[in-house]
Amino acid sequence: LSYNSREQLSNINFIDDETAASPVSFCKAMEYGGTSITIQDLDGSFDPNRRGMPGFLVSNETKTTTFANGLGCTEIPGSCAMFCQEACLRNVKARVNGAFSQQNVEMV
């Protein structure tokens, strides 16, 4: 099951420093089986480093951070999330041939 949302949030202001340091939590979604969670931050409102850098909030999983180029990812404590600054994430789908094969094939 996959859900792609096209909503956008911008110019988010937080009431206090504690909320700004950990603005979101993906933990509950991941407890219910959510994986590969990504939220694009166009204006840097969610940047935990408070530099206002655009990027992505991503679930703290190797499969979502491995290809996050840009300036790297910063863990957001207690949120099961990371912020990847100036990242450009891509959605990749792989299709394989369903033909029978006698060979051992390993997909990595």
C-alpha angles and dihedrals in degrees: 000000000000132000124193116192124196098192118122132207124194142167093031115180123194125214097223142012094253093058091043091054092056107018099164140022126209093180098101093046090051091048087059092050101270113153138174093026114179132174119183115226105201098181104029096253090139097044103131089200089062094229094120092237117162117235143111136298104219136179111263095253129123091236092061098041102039095082097033101122122179120074097337133256131292120206115236104216117241094002104092084231141106131203114226110199120220089350124160108208121195132200111229125188122190124202122194131199112257092212117127115257132192091203127090106247121192119194115201 
